[in-house]
Amino acid sequence: MQSVLDRLTNKITMAPIDHVPSDNIYMENILPPSLYSQILANLPADHDYDFINHPDAVLPDGTITRKLLDLSDESIKRMKSADQDFWKELKNIFVSEQLLKILVSKFRDRINDRYGPRWPEMVIVPILYRDFAGYKINVHTDAPYKIATMQFYLPKDHTQIHLGTSFHQKIDGKFYLLKTNLFKPNSAYAFARTETSWHSVKQLANHESRRDTLALTIYEKGHEYKSVKEYV
């Protein structure tokens, strides 16, 4: 576990910050290759996830195109018993104080801009997402009780490379595309939530396979995601 944490810490520390539209980073080979393969092999079954209720995830015919599963001790019990120990250990890595501190340190300037010298108490929540054909994420900044997010892309190959997160700049009420991250195996990005952290994801075409990701979201404590009570 410590070697994985040290690798993540090094990747985050070394990643150059793109300051537009809000501080964000992109990293490749983020996890040890063997661990990445294990994650893909042990992803939960569809029935382990919860449907979300959000306009971006509902098609005209009522089909819901996104599911999620927060990694908590309780939700991990939904998984088949053979996978539970693996996900518990991984969850412990993702909620570790070391990882929280390095992410907060990376985006310290933007957090200071938001909160000044009195930062709120923070908690990091790992959430698995599964998106299906028709899903899209319209341009948004994220909810105000989020502080920062790091998201691991979990494709099996490069066929979904165009489905990474896009960042936009808003000028005179119009959005302009700045860049789109490559949705590559074993890659990740992170950003600080601000009033200008505009981002989106292109719509999954009908012929495309599911889109799997794992997000580590830093929340203001007391507003963190728990089970299926809110959209993330």
Secondary structure, DSSP 8 states (H G I E B T S, - for coil): -HHHHHHHHHHHHHS--B-SSS-EEEEES-S-HHHHHHHHHT---GGGSEE---GGGB-TTS-B-EEEEE--HHHHTTS-HHHHHHHHHHHHHHT-HHHHHHHHHHTHHHHHHHHTT----EEEEEEEEEE-TT--EEEE---TTEEEEEEEE--SSSTTGGGS-EEEEEETTEEEEEEE----TTEEEEEE--TT--EEE----TT---EEEEEEEEEETTS---TTSS--
